[in-house]
Amino acid sequence: MATEKNAAIEHRAYARVGFLGNPSDVYYGRAISFSLGNFCASLPSICFISLVLKVNRLESDGYYGGVRLLMAICKIFHNYCKDNGINLHEENFTLSYDTNIPRQTGLSGSSAIVCAALSCLLDFYQVRHLIKVEVRPNLILNAEKELGIVAGLQDRVAQVYGGLVYMDFNKKHMDELGHGEYTPMDLGLLPPLYLIYAENPSDSGKVHSTVRQRWLDGDNFIISTMEEVANIPLEGRKALIEKDYAKLASLMNHNFDLRRQMFGDDALGAMNIEMVEIARRIGAASKFTGSGGAVIVFCPEGPSQAKLLEDNCRTAGFVFQPTQVMPSFLNEVDLGTMSTR
């Protein structure tokens, strides 16, 4: 972001990995996620005459083109500040972006763009100290909801906080505060992990469709299975703290197996399932990073097992990479806004 005085403000938001518990975050569950340094977004390209004029134009003309995510977060940010008595100055600004997050891989590329834009807006308007860290994932999600994107808070929490985060989205807390309970964890608890993704993936967005409706309709199987998924991060946090990596591998596999039971193979897609199975065939643990298109893998037997998996992925036409986990992005101003520290 650049102002009329050419004082540049730049922020990056990284891809994220839903490590354990997804997709229960959409269903008042729990999750453990981390920020993935392999890919990032650093912002869409548009010049706004002023934020107020742009929001007024959106109200009359709607969203259009490739900058729709930017427009949506500007509207949500403006309205939140207006509703909460936060005054914004009227200087002009320009937003521009770039991203290398692979599309349709379930690595949260869209929300990374929105997250980076929100960080720029916070600094441009100098209101970072007035908008709580816990609230920011909601603003990002609400911007995406403006465009009809169905998702949960997990991705946005990981991208706002950075690092490794344990999240509890229990209904009571969500109803009372409007957000979950988010607890940063020590990055050193994670073992070496690997990413597998397809260069030509299927659309990850369709994976939630039928399960969501069945859950809303009170389907006993979906409700009970989703509760089981939501319990995995509880066990996973304990396994990480105790460095019980055999248990961790079991939980990763179980997480995917439960997802597969709920969604079915047709919804998940043959290519996505093969990415999981190619790791399991050599004894590695694997599961989706999100809704499909990419898989996170733990090789309990170490580098030799990872090398074998890399060779098998190359033969199958999948991309294989060691993960780079980003540390927390929160500064002292951010920490000062948190309900608990």
C-alpha positions, 0 to 999 in steps of 0.5 A, spaced: 500 500 500 502 507 498 499 513 500 499 520 496 506 521 500 509 515 497 510 512 504 509 505 502 506 500 507 507 492 505 504 486 509 505 479 507 500 473 509 502 466 508 498 460 506 496 455 512 495 448 514 489 445 517 494 440 521 488 437 526 481 438 527 479 440 520 473 441 518 470 441 525 472 449 525 465 450 521 461 446 526 463 449 533 469 444 533 477 445 534 483 445 530 490 446 530 493 450 524 500 453 522 502 458 518 506 456 512 512 459 509 512 456 502 507 461 499 504 468 501 500 473 498 502 480 498 496 484 495 490 486 488 491 492 485 486 498 485 486 505 486 481 508 491 479 515 491 477 514 498 474 509 502 468 512 503 466 513 496 469 506 494 464 503 499 458 507 497 460 505 490 460 498 492 453 499 495 450 501 488 454 497 483 456 491 487 463 487 486 466 486 480 473 483 477 479 480 480 479 486 485 473 483 489 476 480 495 480 487 496 473 491 495 470 486 500 475 487 506 475 495 505 467 495 506 467 490 512 473 494 515 469 501 513 463 498 516 466 495 522 470 502 524 463 506 523 459 501 527 465 501 533 466 509 533 473 508 530 474 515 526 478 514 519 482 519 516 480 521 508 487 520 505 488 517 498 491 510 497 493 505 492 493 497 493 497 492 489 498 485 490 502 479 488 501 471 490 504 465 489 499 461 493 497 455 488 490 456 486 485 450 489 489 447 493 486 448 500 492 452 502 487 459 503 490 463 498 484 467 498 484 469 505 491 470 505 490 476 500 484 479 504 489 478 511 494 482 508 490 487 505 487 488 512 494 489 515 495 494 510 488 498 512 490 497 520 497 501 519 494 506 513 489 508 518 493 507 524 488 503 528 491 497 529 491 498 537 483 499 536 481 493 533 483 486 537 487 481 534 481 476 536 476 480 532 480 480 525 479 473 523 472 475 523 473 481 519 477 477 514 471 471 514 466 476 513 469 479 507 469 472 504 462 471 506 460 478 502 462 474 496 458 467 497 465 464 500 463 458 505 468 457 510 470 457 517 475 461 522 480 456 522 484 459 516 484 466 518 486 465 525 492 462 523 494 467 518 492 473 523 496 470 528 502 466 525 506 460 528 502 454 531 495 455 534 490 451 538 483 454 537 477 452 540 470 454 537 465 452 542 458 454 541 458 458 548 464 462 547 462 464 539 455 466 541 458 470 547 464 473 544 463 472 537 470 469 536 473 462 539 479 461 544 486 462 540 492 459 544 499 460 540 503 454 541 511 453 541 513 451 534 518 447 536 513 442 538 512 440 531 516 434 527 519 435 520 513 435 516 512 435 508 507 438 503 504 434 497 500 438 492 497 437 485 499 442 480 492 442 476 487 440 482 480 440 483 476 445 486 476 445 494 470 449 495 465 444 493 467 439 498 463 442 504 457 442 500 452 436 502 455 435 509 454 442 511 446 441 509 446 434 513 449 437 519 444 443 519 438 438 518 440 434 524 443 428 521 446 424 527 452 420 523 454 427 521 454 430 528 457 425 532 462 424 527 464 431 526 464 431 534 469 426 533 473 430 529 473 436 534 476 431 539 482 430 535 486 437 536 485 435 544 489 429 543 493 432 538 495 438 543 497 433 548 501 429 543 505 435 541 507 437 548 509 430 550 512 429 543 508 422 542 509 422 535 506 415 534 500 418 537 500 424 532 501 420 526 495 416 528 491 422 529 493 425 522 490 419 519 484 418 523 482 425 522 482 424 514 479 417 515 473 421 519 473 426 513 472 421 508 467 417 511 462 423 512 464 426 505 465 420 501 470 419 495 466 422 490 466 429 493 473 428 495 476 426 488 480 421 486 486 425 485 486 428 492 485 421 495 491 419 491 495 424 494 493 421 501 494 414 499 501 415 496 504 417 503 500 412 507 503 406 502 510 407 505 508 408 512 507 416 512 501 419 516 497 424 511 491 428 511 488 434 507 491 441 509 484 444 508 478 441 503 483 438 498 488 439 493 494 439 498 496 434 503 500 435 509 505 429 511 509 426 517 514 421 516 515 417 522 521 414 519 525 420 518 529 423 512 530 416 508 522 415 508 521 422 506 526 421 500 522 415 498 516 419 498 519 425 494 521 420 489 514 416 489 511 423 488 515 425 482 513 419 479 506 420 480 506 428 478 505 431 484 509 436 487 513 435 494 516 440 499 518 440 506 514 445 510 517 452 512 513 454 518 512 461 520 513 464 527 508 469 530 506 475 526 504 479 532 507 485 535 507 489 541 501 493 539 497 487 537 499 483 543 496 489 547 489 488 544 488 481 546 483 479 551 488 474 554 496 474 553 
